[in-house]
Amino acid sequence: MRNIDISGLKNESPFLKVPEAAVMFRLHPMSIYRLCKAGKIPHIRVGKSIRISKDAFDKMMEKGILV
């Protein structure tokens, strides 16, 4: 398998992955999974993966709403 340099690519996805959201919330990824399961963080599932809308995330950060 070849190594592919992706450093020049931009992530233009309108969604965050759980690890990305965890870094931004300064929480452990398992905490993000639990908050999603409890309905505290709006999310969608893509297969077994969870994605969090960047727009919803920004609104939550502005309002300070998490728990």
PyMOL Python script that loads the backbone (N, CA, C, O; Angstrom):
from pymol import cmd

cmd.read_pdbstr("""\
ATOM      1  N   MET A   1       0.841  -1.179   0.000  1.00  0.00           N
ATOM      2  CA  MET A   1       0.000   0.000   0.000  1.00  0.00           C
ATOM      3  C   MET A   1       0.887   1.244   0.000  1.00  0.00           C
ATOM      4  O   MET A   1       1.863   1.320   0.746  1.00  0.00           O
ATOM      5  N   ARG A   2       0.543   2.200  -0.830  1.00  0.00           N
ATOM      6  CA  ARG A   2       1.335   3.425  -0.942  1.00  0.00           C
ATOM      7  C   ARG A   2       0.898   4.446   0.101  1.00  0.00           C
ATOM      8  O   ARG A   2      -0.268   4.507   0.492  1.00  0.00           O
ATOM      9  N   ASN A   3       1.855   5.236   0.534  1.00  0.00           N
ATOM     10  CA  ASN A   3       1.536   6.370   1.393  1.00  0.00           C
ATOM     11  C   ASN A   3       1.050   7.501   0.516  1.00  0.00           C
ATOM     12  O   ASN A   3       1.674   7.826  -0.494  1.00  0.00           O
ATOM     13  N   ILE A   4      -0.059   8.098   0.897  1.00  0.00           N
ATOM     14  CA  ILE A   4      -0.638   9.192   0.134  1.00  0.00           C
ATOM     15  C   ILE A   4      -0.612  10.441   0.990  1.00  0.00           C
ATOM     16  O   ILE A   4      -1.070  10.425   2.132  1.00  0.00           O
ATOM     17  N   ASP A   5      -0.080  11.523   0.445  1.00  0.00           N
ATOM     18  CA  ASP A   5       0.004  12.782   1.168  1.00  0.00           C
ATOM     19  C   ASP A   5      -1.341  13.498   1.060  1.00  0.00           C
ATOM     20  O   ASP A   5      -1.745  13.908  -0.028  1.00  0.00           O
ATOM     21  N   ILE A   6      -2.027  13.644   2.182  1.00  0.00           N
ATOM     22  CA  ILE A   6      -3.322  14.329   2.184  1.00  0.00           C
ATOM     23  C   ILE A   6      -3.245  15.673   2.909  1.00  0.00           C
ATOM     24  O   ILE A   6      -4.275  16.271   3.221  1.00  0.00           O
ATOM     25  N   SER A   7      -2.039  16.144   3.175  1.00  0.00           N
ATOM     26  CA  SER A   7      -1.883  17.379   3.937  1.00  0.00           C
ATOM     27  C   SER A   7      -2.461  18.597   3.204  1.00  0.00           C
ATOM     28  O   SER A   7      -2.852  19.573   3.845  1.00  0.00           O
ATOM     29  N   GLY A   8      -2.517  18.548   1.888  1.00  0.00           N
ATOM     30  CA  GLY A   8      -3.031  19.679   1.134  1.00  0.00           C
ATOM     31  C   GLY A   8      -4.536  19.668   0.970  1.00  0.00           C
ATOM     32  O   GLY A   8      -5.109  20.646   0.489  1.00  0.00           O
ATOM     33  N   LEU A   9      -5.190  18.585   1.357  1.00  0.00           N
ATOM     34  CA  LEU A   9      -6.637  18.488   1.212  1.00  0.00           C
ATOM     35  C   LEU A   9      -7.333  19.200   2.353  1.00  0.00           C
ATOM     36  O   LEU A   9      -6.847  19.211   3.484  1.00  0.00           O
ATOM     37  N   LYS A  10      -8.469  19.791   2.050  1.00  0.00           N
ATOM     38  CA  LYS A  10      -9.257  20.466   3.074  1.00  0.00           C
ATOM     39  C   LYS A  10     -10.447  19.594   3.430  1.00  0.00           C
ATOM     40  O   LYS A  10     -11.038  18.949   2.563  1.00  0.00           O
ATOM     41  N   ASN A  11     -10.796  19.578   4.706  1.00  0.00           N
ATOM     42  CA  ASN A  11     -11.973  18.847   5.153  1.00  0.00           C
ATOM     43  C   ASN A  11     -13.173  19.777   5.027  1.00  0.00           C
ATOM     44  O   ASN A  11     -13.385  20.646   5.873  1.00  0.00           O
ATOM     45  N   GLU A  12     -13.944  19.596   3.985  1.00  0.00           N
ATOM     46  CA  GLU A  12     -15.090  20.458   3.727  1.00  0.00           C
ATOM     47  C   GLU A  12     -16.395  19.821   4.181  1.00  0.00           C
ATOM     48  O   GLU A  12     -17.469  20.297   3.815  1.00  0.00           O
ATOM     49  N   SER A  13     -16.326  18.770   4.958  1.00  0.00           N
ATOM     50  CA  SER A  13     -17.524  18.086   5.424  1.00  0.00           C
ATOM     51  C   SER A  13     -18.302  18.985   6.375  1.00  0.00           C
ATOM     52  O   SER A  13     -17.708  19.678   7.201  1.00  0.00           O
ATOM     53  N   PRO A  14     -19.633  18.979   6.263  1.00  0.00           N
ATOM     54  CA  PRO A  14     -20.443  19.770   7.199  1.00  0.00           C
ATOM     55  C   PRO A  14     -20.641  19.066   8.536  1.00  0.00           C
ATOM     56  O   PRO A  14     -21.402  19.540   9.379  1.00  0.00           O
ATOM     57  N   PHE A  15     -19.963  17.941   8.734  1.00  0.00           N
ATOM     58  CA  PHE A  15     -20.115  17.160   9.951  1.00  0.00           C
ATOM     59  C   PHE A  15     -18.789  16.933  10.649  1.00  0.00           C
ATOM     60  O   PHE A  15     -17.732  16.908  10.018  1.00  0.00           O
ATOM     61  N   LEU A  16     -18.862  16.768  11.960  1.00  0.00           N
ATOM     62  CA  LEU A  16     -17.695  16.429  12.780  1.00  0.00           C
ATOM     63  C   LEU A  16     -17.769  14.963  13.171  1.00  0.00           C
ATOM     64  O   LEU A  16     -18.854  14.426  13.395  1.00  0.00           O
ATOM     65  N   LYS A  17     -16.623  14.326  13.252  1.00  0.00           N
ATOM     66  CA  LYS A  17     -16.555  12.988  13.801  1.00  0.00           C
ATOM     67  C   LYS A  17     -16.461  13.126  15.319  1.00  0.00           C
ATOM     68  O   LYS A  17     -16.123  14.192  15.832  1.00  0.00           O
ATOM     69  N   VAL A  18     -16.759  12.050  16.024  1.00  0.00           N
ATOM     70  CA  VAL A  18     -16.755  12.091  17.493  1.00  0.00           C
ATOM     71  C   VAL A  18     -15.409  12.552  18.054  1.00  0.00           C
ATOM     72  O   VAL A  18     -15.395  13.406  18.941  1.00  0.00           O
ATOM     73  N   PRO A  19     -14.270  12.020  17.573  1.00  0.00           N
ATOM     74  CA  PRO A  19     -12.992  12.498  18.129  1.00  0.00           C
ATOM     75  C   PRO A  19     -12.762  13.999  17.921  1.00  0.00           C
ATOM     76  O   PRO A  19     -12.191  14.668  18.783  1.00  0.00           O
ATOM     77  N   GLU A  20     -13.209  14.525  16.773  1.00  0.00           N
ATOM     78  CA  GLU A  20     -13.066  15.964  16.510  1.00  0.00           C
ATOM     79  C   GLU A  20     -13.930  16.772  17.484  1.00  0.00           C
ATOM     80  O   GLU A  20     -13.482  17.780  18.030  1.00  0.00           O
ATOM     81  N   ALA A  21     -15.163  16.325  17.696  1.00  0.00           N
ATOM     82  CA  ALA A  21     -16.054  17.018  18.630  1.00  0.00           C
ATOM     83  C   ALA A  21     -15.513  16.933  20.053  1.00  0.00           C
ATOM     84  O   ALA A  21     -15.630  17.883  20.827  1.00  0.00           O
ATOM     85  N   ALA A  22     -14.921  15.791  20.391  1.00  0.00           N
ATOM     86  CA  ALA A  22     -14.367  15.619  21.737  1.00  0.00           C
ATOM     87  C   ALA A  22     -13.252  16.628  22.005  1.00  0.00           C
ATOM     88  O   ALA A  22     -13.165  17.192  23.096  1.00  0.00           O
ATOM     89  N   VAL A  23     -12.412  16.850  21.017  1.00  0.00           N
ATOM     90  CA  VAL A  23     -11.331  17.829  21.172  1.00  0.00           C
ATOM     91  C   VAL A  23     -11.911  19.228  21.344  1.00  0.00           C
ATOM     92  O   VAL A  23     -11.446  19.998  22.185  1.00  0.00           O
ATOM     93  N   MET A  24     -12.921  19.556  20.552  1.00  0.00           N
ATOM     94  CA  MET A  24     -13.504  20.895  20.622  1.00  0.00           C
ATOM     95  C   MET A  24     -14.265  21.126  21.929  1.00  0.00           C
ATOM     96  O   MET A  24     -14.237  22.228  22.477  1.00  0.00           O
ATOM     97  N   PHE A  25     -14.948  20.085  22.432  1.00  0.00           N
ATOM     98  CA  PHE A  25     -15.672  20.195  23.698  1.00  0.00           C
ATOM     99  C   PHE A  25     -14.750  20.005  24.898  1.00  0.00           C
ATOM    100  O   PHE A  25     -15.133  20.283  26.034  1.00  0.00           O
ATOM    101  N   ARG A  26     -13.530  19.529  24.635  1.00  0.00           N
ATOM    102  CA  ARG A  26     -12.571  19.180  25.688  1.00  0.00           C
ATOM    103  C   ARG A  26     -13.130  18.092  26.595  1.00  0.00           C
ATOM    104  O   ARG A  26     -13.049  18.164  27.821  1.00  0.00           O
ATOM    105  N   LEU A  27     -13.702  17.077  25.939  1.00  0.00           N
ATOM    106  CA  LEU A  27     -14.249  15.921  26.632  1.00  0.00           C
ATOM    107  C   LEU A  27     -13.634  14.655  26.060  1.00  0.00           C
ATOM    108  O   LEU A  27     -13.044  14.671  24.979  1.00  0.00           O
ATOM    109  N   HIS A  28     -13.775  13.575  26.784  1.00  0.00           N
ATOM    110  CA  HIS A  28     -13.339  12.274  26.292  1.00  0.00           C
ATOM    111  C   HIS A  28     -14.331  11.824  25.210  1.00  0.00           C
ATOM    112  O   HIS A  28     -15.526  12.093  25.331  1.00  0.00           O
ATOM    113  N   PRO A  29     -13.864  11.152  24.166  1.00  0.00           N
ATOM    114  CA  PRO A  29     -14.783  10.691  23.115  1.00  0.00           C
ATOM    115  C   PRO A  29     -15.950   9.854  23.655  1.00  0.00           C
ATOM    116  O   PRO A  29     -17.061   9.946  23.133  1.00  0.00           O
ATOM    117  N   MET A  30     -15.716   9.046  24.684  1.00  0.00           N
ATOM    118  CA  MET A  30     -16.811   8.246  25.246  1.00  0.00           C
ATOM    119  C   MET A  30     -17.900   9.148  25.816  1.00  0.00           C
ATOM    120  O   MET A  30     -19.081   8.804  25.763  1.00  0.00           O
ATOM    121  N   SER A  31     -17.513  10.291  26.356  1.00  0.00           N
ATOM    122  CA  SER A  31     -18.511  11.243  26.870  1.00  0.00           C
ATOM    123  C   SER A  31     -19.374  11.770  25.737  1.00  0.00           C
ATOM    124  O   SER A  31     -20.578  11.958  25.912  1.00  0.00           O
ATOM    125  N   ILE A  32     -18.777  12.009  24.582  1.00  0.00           N
ATOM    126  CA  ILE A  32     -19.537  12.469  23.417  1.00  0.00           C
ATOM    127  C   ILE A  32     -20.524  11.394  22.990  1.00  0.00           C
ATOM    128  O   ILE A  32     -21.685  11.694  22.712  1.00  0.00           O
ATOM    129  N   TYR A  33     -20.074  10.136  22.933  1.00  0.00           N
ATOM    130  CA  TYR A  33     -20.978   9.036  22.583  1.00  0.00           C
ATOM    131  C   TYR A  33     -22.148   8.964  23.554  1.00  0.00           C
ATOM    132  O   TYR A  33     -23.292   8.783  23.138  1.00  0.00           O
ATOM    133  N   ARG A  34     -21.868   9.106  24.842  1.00  0.00           N
ATOM    134  CA  ARG A  34     -22.936   9.042  25.849  1.00  0.00           C
ATOM    135  C   ARG A  34     -23.915  10.200  25.716  1.00  0.00           C
ATOM    136  O   ARG A  34     -25.124  10.007  25.847  1.00  0.00           O
ATOM    137  N   LEU A  35     -23.403  11.403  25.455  1.00  0.00           N
ATOM    138  CA  LEU A  35     -24.278  12.561  25.275  1.00  0.00           C
ATOM    139  C   LEU A  35     -25.148  12.413  24.028  1.00  0.00           C
ATOM    140  O   LEU A  35     -26.307  12.827  24.021  1.00  0.00           O
ATOM    141  N   CYS A  36     -24.591  11.827  22.986  1.00  0.00           N
ATOM    142  CA  CYS A  36     -25.387  11.563  21.774  1.00  0.00           C
ATOM    143  C   CYS A  36     -26.488  10.559  22.086  1.00  0.00           C
ATOM    144  O   CYS A  36     -27.640  10.752  21.696  1.00  0.00           O
ATOM    145  N   LYS A  37     -26.136   9.495  22.786  1.00  0.00           N
ATOM    146  CA  LYS A  37     -27.107   8.458  23.130  1.00  0.00           C
ATOM    147  C   LYS A  37     -28.219   9.016  24.009  1.00  0.00           C
ATOM    148  O   LYS A  37     -29.375   8.609  23.885  1.00  0.00           O
ATOM    149  N   ALA A  38     -27.873   9.950  24.899  1.00  0.00           N
ATOM    150  CA  ALA A  38     -28.855  10.566  25.801  1.00  0.00           C
ATOM    151  C   ALA A  38     -29.690  11.637  25.095  1.00  0.00           C
ATOM    152  O   ALA A  38     -30.642  12.157  25.677  1.00  0.00           O
ATOM    153  N   GLY A  39     -29.347  11.969  23.857  1.00  0.00           N
ATOM    154  CA  GLY A  39     -30.099  12.981  23.117  1.00  0.00           C
ATOM    155  C   GLY A  39     -29.678  14.407  23.416  1.00  0.00           C
ATOM    156  O   GLY A  39     -30.368  15.349  23.028  1.00  0.00           O
ATOM    157  N   LYS A  40     -28.559  14.579  24.097  1.00  0.00           N
ATOM    158  CA  LYS A  40     -28.087  15.922  24.454  1.00  0.00           C
ATOM    159  C   LYS A  40     -27.363  16.611  23.295  1.00  0.00           C
ATOM    160  O   LYS A  40     -27.316  17.839  23.226  1.00  0.00           O
ATOM    161  N   ILE A  41     -26.801  15.813  22.390  1.00  0.00           N
ATOM    162  CA  ILE A  41     -26.110  16.351  21.219  1.00  0.00           C
ATOM    163  C   ILE A  41     -26.820  15.822  19.980  1.00  0.00           C
ATOM    164  O   ILE A  41     -26.885  14.609  19.778  1.00  0.00           O
ATOM    165  N   PRO A  42     -27.356  16.720  19.144  1.00  0.00           N
ATOM    166  CA  PRO A  42     -27.999  16.254  17.909  1.00  0.00           C
ATOM    167  C   PRO A  42     -26.957  15.635  16.980  1.00  0.00           C
ATOM    168  O   PRO A  42     -25.874  16.189  16.793  1.00  0.00           O
ATOM    169  N   HIS A  43     -27.287  14.498  16.409  1.00  0.00           N
ATOM    170  CA  HIS A  43     -26.325  13.770  15.583  1.00  0.00           C
ATOM    171  C   HIS A  43     -27.057  12.903  14.563  1.00  0.00           C
ATOM    172  O   HIS A  43     -28.274  12.728  14.626  1.00  0.00           O
ATOM    173  N   ILE A  44     -26.292  12.374  13.636  1.00  0.00           N
ATOM    174  CA  ILE A  44     -26.810  11.381  12.698  1.00  0.00           C
ATOM    175  C   ILE A  44     -25.863  10.198  12.715  1.00  0.00           C
ATOM    176  O   ILE A  44     -24.705  10.318  13.116  1.00  0.00           O
ATOM    177  N   ARG A  45     -26.358   9.075  12.283  1.00  0.00           N
ATOM    178  CA  ARG A  45     -25.521   7.876  12.164  1.00  0.00           C
ATOM    179  C   ARG A  45     -25.260   7.600  10.702  1.00  0.00           C
ATOM    180  O   ARG A  45     -26.160   7.679   9.866  1.00  0.00           O
ATOM    181  N   VAL A  46     -24.019   7.275  10.405  1.00  0.00           N
ATOM    182  CA  VAL A  46     -23.605   6.849   9.069  1.00  0.00           C
ATOM    183  C   VAL A  46     -23.020   5.462   9.283  1.00  0.00           C
ATOM    184  O   VAL A  46     -21.858   5.316   9.665  1.00  0.00           O
ATOM    185  N   GLY A  47     -23.834   4.450   9.035  1.00  0.00           N
ATOM    186  CA  GLY A  47     -23.428   3.104   9.384  1.00  0.00           C
ATOM    187  C   GLY A  47     -23.339   3.005  10.892  1.00  0.00           C
ATOM    188  O   GLY A  47     -24.315   3.272  11.593  1.00  0.00           O
ATOM    189  N   LYS A  48     -22.183   2.626  11.394  1.00  0.00           N
ATOM    190  CA  LYS A  48     -21.980   2.567  12.839  1.00  0.00           C
ATOM    191  C   LYS A  48     -21.346   3.838  13.385  1.00  0.00           C
ATOM    192  O   LYS A  48     -21.187   3.980  14.598  1.00  0.00           O
ATOM    193  N   SER A  49     -20.982   4.766  12.500  1.00  0.00           N
ATOM    194  CA  SER A  49     -20.325   6.007  12.908  1.00  0.00           C
ATOM    195  C   SER A  49     -21.346   7.071  13.260  1.00  0.00           C
ATOM    196  O   SER A  49     -22.460   7.087  12.736  1.00  0.00           O
ATOM    197  N   ILE A  50     -20.947   7.952  14.150  1.00  0.00           N
ATOM    198  CA  ILE A  50     -21.782   9.086  14.544  1.00  0.00           C
ATOM    199  C   ILE A  50     -21.163  10.345  13.966  1.00  0.00           C
ATOM    200  O   ILE A  50     -19.950  10.543  14.037  1.00  0.00           O
ATOM    201  N   ARG A  51     -22.001  11.193  13.394  1.00  0.00           N
ATOM    202  CA  ARG A  51     -21.563  12.488  12.870  1.00  0.00           C
ATOM    203  C   ARG A  51     -22.390  13.579  13.525  1.00  0.00           C
ATOM    204  O   ARG A  51     -23.597  13.433  13.713  1.00  0.00           O
ATOM    205  N   ILE A  52     -21.730  14.668  13.869  1.00  0.00           N
ATOM    206  CA  ILE A  52     -22.366  15.806  14.517  1.00  0.00           C
ATOM    207  C   ILE A  52     -22.297  16.986  13.566  1.00  0.00           C
ATOM    208  O   ILE A  52     -21.226  17.324  13.062  1.00  0.00           O
ATOM    209  N   SER A  53     -23.436  17.610  13.321  1.00  0.00           N
ATOM    210  CA  SER A  53     -23.503  18.749  12.410  1.00  0.00           C
ATOM    211  C   SER A  53     -22.660  19.901  12.950  1.00  0.00           C
ATOM    212  O   SER A  53     -22.749  20.244  14.129  1.00  0.00           O
ATOM    213  N   LYS A  54     -21.842  20.494  12.081  1.00  0.00           N
ATOM    214  CA  LYS A  54     -21.031  21.639  12.508  1.00  0.00           C
ATOM    215  C   LYS A  54     -21.913  22.809  12.897  1.00  0.00           C
ATOM    216  O   LYS A  54     -21.584  23.547  13.826  1.00  0.00           O
ATOM    217  N   ASP A  55     -23.041  22.994  12.193  1.00  0.00           N
ATOM    218  CA  ASP A  55     -23.956  24.084  12.528  1.00  0.00           C
ATOM    219  C   ASP A  55     -24.545  23.892  13.922  1.00  0.00           C
ATOM    220  O   ASP A  55     -24.589  24.833  14.714  1.00  0.00           O
ATOM    221  N   ALA A  56     -24.995  22.679  14.223  1.00  0.00           N
ATOM    222  CA  ALA A  56     -25.548  22.395  15.546  1.00  0.00           C
ATOM    223  C   ALA A  56     -24.470  22.561  16.612  1.00  0.00           C
ATOM    224  O   ALA A  56     -24.735  23.084  17.695  1.00  0.00           O
ATOM    225  N   PHE A  57     -23.264  22.118  16.304  1.00  0.00           N
ATOM    226  CA  PHE A  57     -22.149  22.247  17.235  1.00  0.00           C
ATOM    227  C   PHE A  57     -21.876  23.720  17.531  1.00  0.00           C
ATOM    228  O   PHE A  57     -21.711  24.102  18.689  1.00  0.00           O
ATOM    229  N   ASP A  58     -21.830  24.551  16.481  1.00  0.00           N
ATOM    230  CA  ASP A  58     -21.574  25.983  16.667  1.00  0.00           C
ATOM    231  C   ASP A  58     -22.655  26.637  17.526  1.00  0.00           C
ATOM    232  O   ASP A  58     -22.354  27.457  18.393  1.00  0.00           O
ATOM    233  N   LYS A  59     -23.922  26.269  17.279  1.00  0.00           N
ATOM    234  CA  LYS A  59     -25.016  26.831  18.079  1.00  0.00           C
ATOM    235  C   LYS A  59     -24.898  26.435  19.538  1.00  0.00           C
ATOM    236  O   LYS A  59     -25.140  27.243  20.434  1.00  0.00           O
ATOM    237  N   MET A  60     -24.520  25.170  19.772  1.00  0.00           N
ATOM    238  CA  MET A  60     -24.348  24.703  21.152  1.00  0.00           C
ATOM    239  C   MET A  60     -23.216  25.454  21.835  1.00  0.00           C
ATOM    240  O   MET A  60     -23.326  25.796  23.013  1.00  0.00           O
ATOM    241  N   MET A  61     -22.137  25.715  21.120  1.00  0.00           N
ATOM    242  CA  MET A  61     -21.002  26.429  21.693  1.00  0.00           C
ATOM    243  C   MET A  61     -21.373  27.879  21.992  1.00  0.00           C
ATOM    244  O   MET A  61     -20.971  28.418  23.023  1.00  0.00           O
ATOM    245  N   GLU A  62     -22.136  28.517  21.102  1.00  0.00           N
ATOM    246  CA  GLU A  62     -22.548  29.911  21.310  1.00  0.00           C
ATOM    247  C   GLU A  62     -23.446  30.062  22.542  1.00  0.00           C
ATOM    248  O   GLU A  62     -23.286  30.984  23.342  1.00  0.00           O
ATOM    249  N   LYS A  63     -24.389  29.134  22.668  1.00  0.00           N
ATOM    250  CA  LYS A  63     -25.349  29.213  23.759  1.00  0.00           C
ATOM    251  C   LYS A  63     -24.821  28.609  25.049  1.00  0.00           C
ATOM    252  O   LYS A  63     -25.397  28.815  26.117  1.00  0.00           O
ATOM    253  N   GLY A  64     -23.723  27.861  24.953  1.00  0.00           N
ATOM    254  CA  GLY A  64     -23.176  27.214  26.132  1.00  0.00           C
ATOM    255  C   GLY A  64     -24.007  26.026  26.587  1.00  0.00           C
ATOM    256  O   GLY A  64     -23.950  25.618  27.747  1.00  0.00           O
ATOM    257  N   ILE A  65     -24.782  25.475  25.653  1.00  0.00           N
ATOM    258  CA  ILE A  65     -25.670  24.351  25.981  1.00  0.00           C
ATOM    259  C   ILE A  65     -24.936  23.057  25.729  1.00  0.00           C
ATOM    260  O   ILE A  65     -24.466  22.796  24.621  1.00  0.00           O
ATOM    261  N   LEU A  66     -24.845  22.258  26.755  1.00  0.00           N
ATOM    262  CA  LEU A  66     -24.274  20.922  26.584  1.00  0.00           C
ATOM    263  C   LEU A  66     -25.021  19.927  27.439  1.00  0.00           C
ATOM    264  O   LEU A  66     -25.435  18.877  26.947  1.00  0.00           O
ATOM    265  N   VAL A  67     -25.199  20.230  28.686  1.00  0.00           N
ATOM    266  CA  VAL A  67     -25.829  19.259  29.578  1.00  0.00           C
ATOM    267  C   VAL A  67     -27.123  19.835  30.116  1.00  0.00           C
ATOM    268  O   VAL A  67     -27.817  19.177  30.892  1.00  0.00           O
TER     269      VAL A  67
END
""", "prot")
cmd.dss("prot")
cmd.show_as("cartoon", "prot")
cmd.util.cbc("prot")
cmd.orient("prot")
